[in-house]
Amino acid sequence: MKKLLLLGLSTFAISAHAWEPSYYVGAGISPWKVQSHANSLDFSVQTLEGFGGIVLFPHISLEVRAGAGINEGRDTFYYVDIDPDTGDDALFAQPFGLEITYFASAYFRPFISNEKATLYGLLGVTTLEFDTNLGGLTEDDTDTAASFGVGVSFTLSPNIQLNAEWKKLINADEFDIRGGTVGFSYHF
C-alpha cells in the first residue's frame, strides 16, 4: 500500500512540476445593447478591445481586458412635463446619446478544451467610463460592477484561435450593457 501511495504522489508531483503557465493576447470587436433600468432608453454602441491572459493551471486562466468605444449610441428620451404655453401636461422628446470612453475588465476564466475548440466562462468585474449627452448637456460618469459571459474559441493553427463570445459587460444599478465579441487570440 505504501508503494502505491508513493507512486501516486510521485506521479502527481511530476505532472504538477511539468505544468508551466502559458500566455495569450488578442483583440476583438463588440456590438453592445445598452438598456436603462430607469426609463425606456434602448440603443447600441460598438467597442474595440484588447486582452491578455495567463493559463495558471489546466482549465483555469486569469484575463484582463481594455477597450474603447468607436461610436455613440443614440435614442430619444421621452418625458412628461408642464407645457409653459398651456400649463397642461405635455409629452416632450429630447435626443440622448451615450459613448463608451473606455472600459477595463478582470476575469476568472475556467475552460475545457480539445485540439479543435475551447469552451470557456468569464466571471469578473468591469470599470466603465462613459459620456452621456441629453439635449446638448454632456456629462461623463464612471461605474464599476459585475461582468460575466461565455465563449468558444476555434483553433485555426497551433497558436491562433478565432473567438466568439456573449457577455454582460456591466450589470450596473441604473443600466446594463450586453452583447457579443468576435476576435482572434495568439497563444505563446
C-alpha positions in Angstrom: 0.0 0.0 0.0 2.9 2.4 0.8 4.4 1.7 -2.6 1.1 2.5 -4.3 0.7 5.8 -2.3 4.3 6.8 -3.1 3.8 6.0 -6.8 0.6 8.1 -6.9 2.2 11.1 -5.1 5.3 11.0 -7.3 3.1 10.9 -10.4 1.2 13.9 -9.2 4.4 15.7 -8.3 5.9 15.0 -11.7 2.7 16.2 -13.6 2.4 19.3 -11.4 6.1 20.1 -11.9 5.8 19.5 -15.7 3.0 22.1 -15.9 4.2 25.6 -16.9 2.0 28.6 -17.3 1.2 29.8 -20.8 0.2 33.2 -22.1 -2.1 34.6 -24.7 -3.1 38.0 -26.2 -5.9 39.0 -28.5 -8.3 41.6 -29.8 -11.9 41.8 -30.8 -14.8 44.0 -31.8 -18.1 44.1 -30.0 -21.6 45.4 -30.7 -23.4 46.1 -27.4 -27.0 46.6 -26.5 -27.5 49.3 -23.8 -30.7 49.2 -21.7 -31.6 51.6 -19.0 -33.5 50.3 -15.9 -35.0 53.7 -15.1 -36.6 54.5 -18.5 -37.1 53.1 -21.9 -33.8 54.0 -23.4 -32.5 51.2 -25.6 -29.7 51.5 -28.2 -26.5 50.0 -29.5 -22.8 51.0 -29.3 -19.6 49.4 -30.6 -16.2 48.9 -29.0 -12.8 47.6 -29.8 -10.9 45.7 -27.1 -7.6 44.1 -26.4 -6.9 41.3 -23.9 -4.2 39.3 -22.4 -4.2 36.3 -20.1 -2.2 33.6 -18.3 -3.2 30.0 -18.1 -2.2 29.3 -14.4 -3.4 25.7 -14.2 -5.0 23.3 -16.6 -8.5 24.6 -17.2 -8.1 27.9 -15.3 -6.8 31.2 -16.5 -6.9 34.8 -15.4 -7.5 37.5 -18.0 -7.5 41.3 -18.3 -9.2 43.4 -21.0 -9.3 47.0 -22.0 -11.3 48.7 -24.7 -12.8 51.9 -26.0 -15.9 52.9 -27.9 -15.9 53.6 -31.6 -19.3 55.2 -31.9 -22.1 57.0 -30.0 -25.4 55.2 -29.4 -28.5 57.4 -29.8 -32.1 57.2 -28.7 -34.8 59.6 -27.9 -35.7 60.3 -24.3 -39.4 61.0 -23.8 -40.8 62.6 -20.6 -43.9 64.4 -19.4 -43.7 67.9 -18.1 -45.8 71.0 -17.9 -46.1 72.9 -21.2 -45.1 76.5 -20.5 -47.6 77.8 -23.0 -50.7 76.0 -21.9 -49.9 74.9 -18.3 -51.1 71.4 -19.1 -49.1 68.2 -19.0 -47.3 67.6 -22.3 -45.0 64.9 -23.8 -41.6 66.2 -24.7 -38.7 64.4 -26.5 -35.0 65.1 -26.3 -32.2 63.3 -28.1 -30.0 61.2 -25.9 -26.5 59.8 -26.7 -24.0 57.6 -24.9 -20.4 56.8 -25.8 -18.1 54.4 -24.0 -14.9 56.3 -23.4 -13.1 53.2 -22.1 -13.6 50.0 -20.1 -11.3 47.7 -18.2 -12.2 44.2 -17.0 -10.5 41.5 -14.9 -11.8 37.9 -15.3 -11.5 34.5 -13.8 -11.8 32.2 -16.9 -12.4 28.5 -16.4 -12.3 26.4 -19.6 -12.4 23.0 -21.2 -10.7 22.3 -24.4 -9.7 19.8 -27.0 -7.5 20.1 -30.1 -10.3 21.9 -32.1 -12.1 24.1 -29.7 -12.2 25.6 -26.2 -15.4 26.4 -24.3 -14.9 29.0 -21.5 -16.7 31.1 -19.0 -15.9 34.6 -17.8 -16.6 35.9 -14.3 -15.2 39.2 -13.1 -15.6 42.9 -12.7 -15.6 45.8 -15.1 -15.0 49.5 -14.7 -16.6 51.6 -17.4 -16.3 55.3 -18.2 -19.0 56.8 -20.5 -20.1 60.1 -21.8 -23.8 61.0 -22.0 -25.4 63.7 -24.0 -29.0 64.7 -23.1 -30.4 67.7 -25.0 -26.9 69.2 -25.5 -25.8 68.8 -21.9 -22.7 66.4 -21.8 -21.8 64.5 -18.7 -19.2 61.8 -18.0 -19.6 59.1 -15.4 -17.8 56.0 -14.2 -19.3 52.8 -12.9 -17.9 49.5 -11.7 -19.9 46.3 -11.4 -20.0 42.6 -12.1 -19.3 41.2 -15.5 -19.8 37.7 -16.8 -20.1 35.7 -20.0 -19.5 32.5 -22.0 -17.4 32.0 -25.1 -15.9 29.5 -27.6 -12.6 29.5 -29.3 -11.9 27.6 -32.5 -8.3 26.5 -33.3 -7.1 27.8 -36.6 -3.4 26.9 -36.1 -1.4 25.7 -33.2 -1.1 29.3 -31.9 -4.1 31.2 -33.4 -7.7 30.9 -32.3 -10.9 32.5 -33.5 -13.1 33.7 -30.5 -16.8 34.2 -30.3 -18.5 35.1 -27.0 -21.5 36.6 -25.3 -21.1 38.6 -22.2 -22.8 41.2 -19.9 -20.1 43.8 -20.0 -21.5 45.6 -16.9 -24.5 44.9 -14.7 -24.9 48.3 -13.0 -27.8 49.5 -10.9 -29.1 52.0 -13.5 -28.3 50.2 -16.8 -26.7 47.1 -18.3 -24.7 46.5 -21.4 -24.6 43.1 -23.0 -23.6 41.7 -26.4 -21.1 39.6 -28.3 -17.5 39.8 -29.2 -15.7 38.4 -32.2 -11.9 38.3 -32.4 -8.6 36.5 -32.5 -6.1 35.3 -29.9 -2.5 34.3 -30.2 -1.2 31.7 -27.7 2.5 31.7 -26.7 
